[in-house]
Amino acid sequence: MSSQMEHKLKNKILLLDDLARKVEALKQEGKAVVQSHGVFDLIHPGVIKHLNAAKKQGDILIVTVIKDEDVRRGPGRPIFSEKLRAENVASLSQVDYVCIVDDDIPFDCVKIINPDVFAKGQSQKERHEKIHKKIFEEEKDLYFGKSRIYETDGFSFSASYIINNFLDIYPEETRGYLKSFSKQYSFNDIAERLNKLKDLKVLLIGDGIIDEYHYCTALGKSAKSHLVVSKYITHEVFAGGAFAIANHIAGLCDSVKLVTLLGSQSWGEDFVLKSLKQNIDAKFFYRDDGPTIVKKRYVDQYLNQKIFEVNYLNNSYIDGEREEDIIRYLKSEIAGYDLVLVSDFGHGLITNKIKKIIEGSSKRYAVNTQTNAANAGYNMITKYSSPYFVCLDEPEIRLAAQDRYENIENIARKIKNDMGAEYLIVTLGKKGSIGINKENEINRTPIFSTKVIDTIGAGDAFFAFTAPCFASGLPLDMVSFIGNAVGALAVQIVGNKKPVEKHELLEFIHAILK
């Protein structure tokens, strides 16, 4: 690229605040400003026709390009980095300005830029009608203000369709699976069923955890001892454990009750309350003999590898008085909920007495037990009886069965039947997942992710989405598909930095079923 071209592109690609000021100045000059928004992973004929038509609606054409971490179009997306995508769009003569924007909240950038016209292409129109319908029906004025929405005509190419069908981004197993699945279920089938989950009343009881990520870089071995020394860079704090699961569920269901335990002598309550979504009704109980659970993970910032972890907790069961308080509360509340979720990390909240109340008083309950270093492997799923749904990873169910080598399908079927569970899913990491229905039929679902940033919290996200799906009557194959799609999104999030949102999930599903 010549220096002249580089200079021209640099002048066309602006930061969001600078672009907003530029737009305001242009409008004062009497210029009509048009905005187009999307990923722009491929510059294909459909994109060119759309941008040409958009430019005719005004004097200035602005294109906002979704940043890498907010692209939810399927495995391996985006193919090109945000910098390259922005430069590609900026090189087009009909485009006047380009900006890389956050799309965590869809169309938030439109509110900031305030164009005269917002131009939608045909493929975008379809996605907005199916995925962002609420925004366009209920919140249109909030995001688009007085901007006129213009839909470009003509034929439509979908970048997702081109990538899925002509580029080798999936393993053969996944390609075959998606082709077969899409013949049985359409995107509309899945979206309709997910949207109905909002009326489900859910109670979640489990161990709330505060996750701290301390980022550092290795300096080398100490000259005075056998010690590797690292330099602190920065840190982040997230609401994890049952807090994170509650946030996942709250994006699906309007009514969520969270019952959990905090330490009376340590910080955490204000942070947790600020971290929880508004439709979560939190009921906190407090233990005097231990802190709010904090797990500090020290991470090499550049390799994104965890170095070691320090836990602050008391793993012993809560005392008799506190236990009785929780039992009385559950007895008065639990029958009013369609689904009870148990997130049992083995950190002292779910005592045997509390477990019996859950088993005996719930309309239906789903359970996930975690086997971790803190509970030393003693937290077995087999202590529960007659759950509606059980969700585990492969090491956890093998440990419960005390069998390292047996075929995983046989182990899963045995554990399910021994517990009297109606449904069971085992997540298998890179191998996807297997599920078993009421009739003991096995369903295998391959992995949908090709990029993994962090696996912490992915299993919690899987559980949070699949349990309400089963409770609302979705079939096993659809639930497993949804769960694996959620997992593919969750492993691209650092820890529990943010929940997987329903609109993100629908974006992803819409793309991979192209």
HELIX and SHEET records of a PDB file:
HELIX    1   1 SER A    3  LYS A   12  1                                  10    
HELIX    2   2 LEU A   16  GLN A   28  1                                  13    
HELIX    3   3 PRO A   45  LYS A   55  1                                  11    
HELIX    4   4 ASP A   68  ASP A   70  5                                   3    
HELIX    5   5 GLU A   82  ALA A   90  1                                   9    
HELIX    6   6 ASP A  108  ILE A  113  1                                   6    
HELIX    7   7 GLN A  122  LYS A  130  1                                   9    
HELIX    8   8 LYS A  133  GLU A  138  1                                   6    
HELIX    9   9 LYS A  140  PHE A  144  1                                   5    
HELIX   10  10 ALA A  159  PHE A  166  1                                   8    
HELIX   11  11 GLU A  172  GLN A  184  1                                  13    
HELIX   12  12 PHE A  187  ASN A  195  1                                   9    
HELIX   13  13 LYS A  196  ASP A  199  5                                   4    
HELIX   14  14 ALA A  242  ALA A  250  1                                   9    
HELIX   15  15 GLU A  269  SER A  275  1                                   7    
HELIX   16  16 GLY A  320  GLU A  333  1                                  14    
HELIX   17  17 ILE A  334  GLY A  336  5                                   3    
HELIX   18  18 ASN A  352  SER A  361  1                                  10    
HELIX   19  19 ILE A  381  LYS A  383  5                                   3    
HELIX   20  20 GLU A  394  ALA A  401  1                                   8    
HELIX   21  21 ILE A  408  MET A  419  1                                  12    
HELIX   22  22 GLY A  429  LYS A  431  5                                   3    
HELIX   23  23 ALA A  458  ALA A  471  1                                  14    
HELIX   24  24 LEU A  476  ALA A  490  1                                  15    
HELIX   25  25 LYS A  502  ILE A  512  1                                  11    
SHEET    1   A 5 TYR A  97  VAL A 101  0                                        
SHEET    2   A 5 ILE A  60  ILE A  66  1                                        
SHEET    3   A 5 VAL A  33  GLY A  38  1                                        
SHEET    4   A 5 VAL A 117  LYS A 120  1                                        
SHEET    5   A 5 ARG A 148  GLU A 151  1                                        
SHEET    1   B 9 ILE A 280  ARG A 287  0                                        
SHEET    2   B 9 SER A 255  GLY A 263  1                                        
SHEET    3   B 9 LYS A 201  GLY A 206  1                                        
SHEET    4   B 9 LEU A 339  ASP A 344  1                                        
SHEET    5   B 9 TYR A 365  THR A 369  1                                        
SHEET    6   B 9 PHE A 389  ASP A 393  1                                        
SHEET    7   B 9 TYR A 423  THR A 427  1                                        
SHEET    8   B 9 SER A 433  ILE A 436 -1                                        
SHEET    9   B 9 ILE A 442  THR A 445 -1                                        
SHEET    1   C 4 VAL A 228  GLY A 241  0                                        
SHEET    2   C 4 GLY A 208  LYS A 221 -1                                        
SHEET    3   C 4 VAL A 294  ASP A 300  1                                        
SHEET    4   C 4 GLN A 305  TYR A 312 -1                                        
END                                                                             
